[in-house]
Amino acid sequence: MASTMLQSLRKSTVTALFGINRTFATAAAATTTTPTTTTNTNTIAPQPETHVPNNELVNQLVNTIMRDGKKARAQRLVSDSMKWLQQKDDVTDPYEMLYDAIDSASPLLKLTTTKKGSKAIHVPTPLRLRQRRRRAIVWMLESATKRPEKTFEQRFATEVYEVNQGTSPALQKKAQIHKQALANRANAQVSYGTQSR
């Protein structure tokens, strides 16, 4: 009894997933004695290949874009964005342009707020490489969402292009952070007399 329930569950799952009924197809094949060619009308069209380089920066970008664990979708978005970027006039290697854009939008410092007595002061703190890239990617994604283009691929490709041209809001955020850090450089916690031995 359990095996018949399991078989009926398998048949319903196959029918639901692929839109075909195996028992009907095997029964029809058994009744005909002449060989016939059958065409499957429910074939799934192959998806185009998404080629994303396997390096640390692109992986960080894909993981930042990824939502709900759908990494293949995020990789496709990055790949399609690079195809859009390659359609620009003076772009030969879109991934090289992406690396340059993220590098130029990366801030060197962040401002942390601490209390000194009753005053809140801003302390400039250096960022590690991965943190710098993360901030640049997030700023570029935020700027891309405010763009007027219809698809994410077009918006992100245009944002990368504008960062390289020097006209992106992400670069303005970086300049603002650096300006504030320079104004608060007296609060930086630097130890002068230390030597590494």
C-alpha positions as CSV (number, residue, x, y, z in Angstrom):
1,M,0.0,0.0,0.0
2,A,2.8,2.4,0.9
3,S,4.6,1.6,-2.4
4,T,1.4,2.4,-4.5
5,M,1.1,5.7,-2.6
6,L,4.7,6.4,-3.3
7,Q,4.3,5.6,-7.0
8,S,1.3,7.8,-7.3
9,L,3.1,10.6,-5.6
10,R,6.1,10.2,-8.0
11,K,3.7,10.3,-11.0
12,S,1.9,13.4,-9.8
13,T,5.3,15.1,-9.1
14,V,6.6,14.2,-12.6
15,T,3.3,15.5,-14.1
16,A,3.5,18.7,-12.1
17,L,7.1,19.4,-12.9
18,F,7.4,18.4,-16.5
19,G,3.8,18.6,-17.7
20,I,3.8,15.0,-19.0
21,N,2.1,11.8,-17.8
22,R,4.6,8.9,-17.9
23,T,1.9,6.2,-17.6
24,F,0.0,7.6,-20.6
25,A,3.2,7.9,-22.7
26,T,4.2,4.3,-21.9
27,A,0.7,3.0,-22.5
28,A,0.5,4.7,-25.9
29,A,3.9,3.4,-26.8
30,A,2.9,-0.2,-25.9
31,T,-0.3,-0.1,-28.0
32,T,1.5,1.0,-31.2
33,T,3.5,-1.6,-33.0
34,T,5.0,0.7,-35.6
35,P,7.9,2.9,-34.6
36,T,6.9,6.5,-34.5
37,T,8.9,9.6,-33.7
38,T,7.6,11.6,-30.8
39,T,8.4,15.2,-30.2
40,N,8.4,16.6,-26.8
41,T,6.7,20.0,-26.9
42,N,7.5,20.8,-23.2
43,T,11.2,21.0,-23.6
44,I,12.9,23.7,-21.5
45,A,15.0,26.1,-23.6
46,P,18.6,26.3,-22.4
47,Q,19.5,29.5,-20.6
48,P,22.4,31.5,-22.0
49,E,25.7,31.0,-20.3
50,T,26.6,33.6,-17.7
51,H,30.3,34.0,-17.5
52,V,31.5,35.8,-14.4
53,P,35.3,35.8,-13.6
54,N,36.2,33.9,-10.5
55,N,38.1,36.5,-8.5
56,E,37.6,38.1,-5.1
57,L,36.2,41.5,-6.2
58,V,33.6,40.1,-8.6
59,N,32.6,37.5,-6.0
60,Q,32.1,40.2,-3.4
61,L,30.0,42.2,-5.9
62,V,27.9,39.1,-6.6
63,N,27.4,38.3,-2.9
64,T,26.4,41.9,-2.2
65,I,23.8,41.9,-5.0
66,M,22.5,38.4,-4.1
67,R,19.1,38.2,-2.3
68,D,17.5,35.2,-0.7
69,G,20.5,33.0,-1.6
70,K,19.9,33.2,-5.4
71,K,23.5,33.4,-6.5
72,A,23.0,32.4,-10.1
73,R,20.6,35.2,-10.5
74,A,23.1,37.7,-9.1
75,Q,25.8,36.3,-11.4
76,R,23.4,36.7,-14.4
77,L,22.7,40.3,-13.4
78,V,26.5,41.1,-13.2
79,S,27.1,39.4,-16.5
80,D,24.3,41.2,-18.2
81,S,25.5,44.5,-16.8
82,M,28.9,43.9,-18.2
83,K,27.4,43.2,-21.6
84,W,25.5,46.5,-21.4
85,L,28.7,48.2,-20.4
86,Q,30.6,46.7,-23.3
87,Q,28.1,48.3,-25.7
88,K,29.4,51.7,-24.7
89,D,31.6,53.5,-27.3
90,D,35.0,53.4,-25.6
91,V,34.8,50.2,-23.5
92,T,37.0,47.3,-24.4
93,D,37.1,45.3,-21.2
94,P,34.1,45.9,-19.0
95,Y,35.5,44.0,-16.0
96,E,38.6,46.1,-16.0
97,M,36.3,49.2,-16.0
98,L,34.4,47.7,-13.1
99,Y,37.6,47.1,-11.1
100,D,38.7,50.7,-11.8
101,A,35.2,52.1,-10.8
102,I,35.1,50.2,-7.5
103,D,38.7,51.2,-6.7
104,S,38.1,54.9,-7.4
105,A,34.8,54.9,-5.4
106,S,36.4,53.1,-2.3
107,P,36.9,55.4,0.7
108,L,40.1,55.1,2.7
109,L,38.5,56.0,6.1
110,K,35.3,55.8,8.0
111,L,34.1,58.1,10.8
112,T,33.2,56.5,14.1
113,T,31.4,58.5,16.8
114,T,32.7,58.3,20.4
115,K,32.0,60.2,23.5
116,K,34.8,62.3,25.1
117,G,33.4,63.7,28.3
118,S,30.1,65.1,27.4
119,K,30.9,65.8,23.7
120,A,30.4,63.4,20.8
121,I,33.5,63.4,18.6
122,H,34.1,61.8,15.2
123,V,37.2,59.7,15.0
124,P,38.6,58.8,11.5
125,T,39.3,55.1,11.4
126,P,41.1,53.4,8.5
127,L,39.2,50.7,6.5
128,R,40.6,47.3,5.4
129,L,40.5,46.5,1.7
130,R,37.4,44.4,1.8
131,Q,35.5,47.0,3.8
132,R,36.6,49.7,1.4
133,R,35.3,47.7,-1.6
134,R,32.0,46.9,0.3
135,R,31.3,50.6,0.9
136,A,32.0,51.4,-2.8
137,I,29.8,48.6,-4.0
138,V,26.9,49.6,-1.7
139,W,27.2,53.3,-2.7
140,M,27.2,52.3,-6.4
141,L,24.2,50.1,-6.0
142,E,22.3,52.9,-4.1
143,S,23.2,55.4,-6.9
144,A,22.1,52.9,-9.5
145,T,18.7,52.4,-8.0
146,K,18.0,56.1,-8.3
147,R,18.8,56.1,-12.1
148,P,16.0,56.4,-14.7
149,E,16.9,53.4,-16.8
150,K,14.4,50.5,-16.8
151,T,16.4,47.4,-15.9
152,F,19.0,46.9,-13.2
153,E,21.6,45.8,-15.7
154,Q,21.3,49.1,-17.6
155,R,21.3,51.2,-14.4
156,F,24.4,49.4,-12.9
157,A,26.3,49.5,-16.2
158,T,25.6,53.3,-16.5
159,E,26.7,53.8,-12.9
160,V,30.0,52.0,-13.5
161,Y,30.5,54.1,-16.6
162,E,29.8,57.4,-14.7
163,V,32.1,56.5,-11.8
164,N,34.9,56.1,-14.4
165,Q,33.9,59.4,-15.9
166,G,34.0,61.1,-12.5
167,T,30.3,62.2,-12.4
168,S,28.7,59.7,-10.0
169,P,27.1,60.4,-6.6
170,A,29.2,57.6,-5.1
171,L,32.3,59.7,-5.7
172,Q,30.6,62.7,-4.0
173,K,30.0,60.5,-0.9
174,K,33.6,59.4,-0.9
175,A,34.8,63.0,-1.1
176,Q,32.4,64.1,1.7
177,I,33.7,61.3,4.0
178,H,37.3,62.3,3.3
179,K,36.5,65.9,3.9
180,Q,34.9,65.1,7.3
181,A,37.8,62.9,8.2
182,L,40.3,65.6,7.3
183,A,38.3,68.1,9.5
184,N,38.4,65.6,12.4
185,R,42.0,64.5,12.0
186,A,42.9,65.9,15.4
187,N,40.7,63.1,16.9
188,A,42.5,60.3,15.2
189,Q,44.1,57.9,17.6
190,V,47.6,57.6,16.4
191,S,50.4,56.2,18.5
192,Y,53.7,57.9,17.5
193,G,56.3,56.3,19.6
194,T,55.7,52.6,18.7
195,Q,58.2,50.6,16.7
196,S,57.7,47.1,15.6
197,R,60.5,44.8,16.7
